[in-house]
Amino acid sequence: MRERSGDIPALVEHILAKLTGAGKQNKPVISASTLVALQQYHFPGNVRELENILERALALYDGKSIEIDDLKLPIGIKSPPDAPEHVPVSGSLEDHLEAIERKAITIALEENKWNKTATTEQLGLSFRSLQYRLKKLELVN
């Protein structure tokens, strides 16, 4: 979905027709700004995720047109429209991967108010693995 954002308008039309069972006449209208938001959304999933988003929007829309607020896109998963898909690596790959790991763990710890048990669940790590990584990355004494 991320690589094929140009296909999103056609997919939206198809999915809305399928979900409502309506022809072109009775199908809900989706605003241009909403369509742009969907095209800029950094889909972590696939077409099924788009279908779920539109299903939820149909339940929330006012009967006139589907607006951005009706989409209820997850916060923090959107990517800016000018964000590069590939960030060049400066330095060694090991240093680059360590920086990514450090950032991911730090963000998860902050989101969980430094609760390590909740952080391990969010990251899908064992408690022992998190402890090892914290020590290796010098994030804890």
C-alpha positions as CSV (number, residue, x, y, z in Angstrom):
1,M,0.0,0.0,0.0
2,R,2.8,2.4,0.8
3,E,4.5,2.0,-2.6
4,R,1.2,2.2,-4.5
5,S,-0.5,5.3,-3.0
6,G,-1.7,6.2,-6.5
7,D,-4.0,3.1,-6.4
8,I,-5.8,4.3,-3.2
9,P,-8.6,6.4,-4.9
10,A,-9.6,3.4,-7.0
11,L,-9.5,1.1,-4.0
12,V,-11.5,3.5,-1.9
13,E,-14.2,3.6,-4.6
14,H,-14.3,-0.1,-4.9
15,I,-14.4,-0.8,-1.1
16,L,-17.1,1.8,-0.5
17,A,-19.2,0.3,-3.2
18,K,-18.7,-3.1,-1.7
19,L,-19.4,-2.0,1.9
20,T,-22.5,-0.1,1.1
21,G,-23.8,-2.3,-1.6
22,A,-24.8,0.9,-3.4
23,G,-24.3,1.9,-7.0
24,K,-22.6,5.1,-8.1
25,Q,-25.7,7.1,-7.2
26,N,-26.0,6.2,-3.5
27,K,-22.4,5.6,-2.6
28,P,-21.0,7.9,0.1
29,V,-18.8,10.8,-1.1
30,I,-15.3,11.0,0.2
31,S,-13.8,14.5,0.4
32,A,-10.7,15.4,-1.5
33,S,-8.8,16.2,1.7
34,T,-9.7,12.8,3.1
35,L,-8.5,11.1,0.0
36,V,-5.2,13.0,0.3
37,A,-4.9,12.0,3.9
38,L,-5.3,8.3,3.0
39,Q,-2.7,8.6,0.3
40,Q,-0.3,10.2,2.7
41,Y,-1.0,7.6,5.5
42,H,1.9,5.3,6.0
43,F,0.0,2.0,5.9
44,P,1.5,-0.6,8.2
45,G,-1.0,-3.1,6.9
46,N,-2.5,-4.1,3.6
47,V,-5.8,-3.5,1.7
48,R,-7.7,-5.1,4.6
49,E,-6.5,-2.2,6.8
50,L,-7.9,0.3,4.3
51,E,-11.2,-1.6,4.3
52,N,-11.3,-1.5,8.2
53,I,-10.6,2.2,8.2
54,L,-13.4,2.8,5.6
55,E,-15.8,0.6,7.5
56,R,-15.2,2.6,10.7
57,A,-15.6,5.9,8.7
58,L,-18.9,4.8,7.3
59,A,-20.2,4.3,10.8
60,L,-19.1,7.7,11.9
61,Y,-19.8,9.9,8.9
62,D,-22.7,12.4,8.8
63,G,-24.4,11.1,5.8
64,K,-23.1,13.7,3.4
65,S,-19.4,13.0,2.9
66,I,-16.6,11.1,4.6
67,E,-14.2,13.6,6.2
68,I,-10.7,13.1,7.7
69,D,-12.1,13.0,11.3
70,D,-14.3,10.0,10.3
71,L,-11.2,8.0,9.4
72,K,-9.8,7.9,12.9
73,L,-6.3,7.2,11.6
74,P,-4.0,6.0,14.4
75,I,-1.9,8.8,15.8
76,G,1.8,8.6,15.4
77,I,1.7,6.3,12.4
78,K,1.3,8.9,9.8
79,S,4.3,9.9,7.8
80,P,4.9,13.3,6.4
81,P,4.4,13.6,2.7
82,D,7.9,14.6,2.1
83,A,9.5,11.9,4.2
84,P,12.1,9.9,2.3
85,E,11.5,6.2,2.0
86,H,15.1,5.4,2.3
87,V,17.5,7.0,4.8
88,P,21.1,6.6,3.7
89,V,23.4,5.0,6.3
90,S,26.3,7.1,7.5
91,G,29.0,5.1,9.3
92,S,28.9,1.4,9.8
93,L,25.8,-0.7,9.5
94,E,26.3,-1.9,13.1
95,D,26.3,1.7,14.4
96,H,23.2,2.5,12.3
97,L,21.3,-0.5,13.7
98,E,22.3,0.3,17.2
99,A,21.0,3.8,16.8
100,I,17.6,2.5,15.5
101,E,17.4,0.0,18.4
102,R,18.3,2.7,21.0
103,K,15.6,5.0,19.6
104,A,12.9,2.3,19.5
105,I,13.7,1.2,23.1
106,T,13.8,4.8,24.4
107,I,10.5,5.7,22.7
108,A,8.8,2.5,24.1
109,L,10.2,3.2,27.6
110,E,8.9,6.8,27.5
111,E,5.5,5.7,26.1
112,N,5.2,3.2,29.0
113,K,6.5,5.7,31.6
114,W,9.7,3.6,32.0
115,N,7.7,0.5,33.1
116,K,10.0,-2.2,31.8
117,T,7.3,-5.0,31.9
118,A,4.9,-3.0,29.7
119,T,7.9,-2.1,27.5
120,T,8.8,-5.7,27.0
121,E,5.2,-6.5,26.0
122,Q,5.1,-3.6,23.5
123,L,8.4,-4.5,21.9
124,G,7.8,-8.3,22.0
125,L,10.9,-9.0,24.0
126,S,11.5,-11.0,27.1
127,F,12.4,-9.1,30.3
128,R,15.9,-10.6,30.2
129,S,16.4,-9.5,26.6
130,L,15.3,-6.0,27.4
131,Q,17.7,-5.9,30.4
132,Y,20.6,-7.1,28.1
133,R,19.8,-4.5,25.5
134,L,19.5,-1.6,28.0
135,K,23.0,-2.5,29.4
136,K,24.5,-3.0,25.9
137,L,23.2,0.3,24.7
138,E,24.2,2.0,28.0
139,L,20.6,3.2,28.7
140,V,20.7,2.0,32.3
141,N,23.4,1.7,34.9
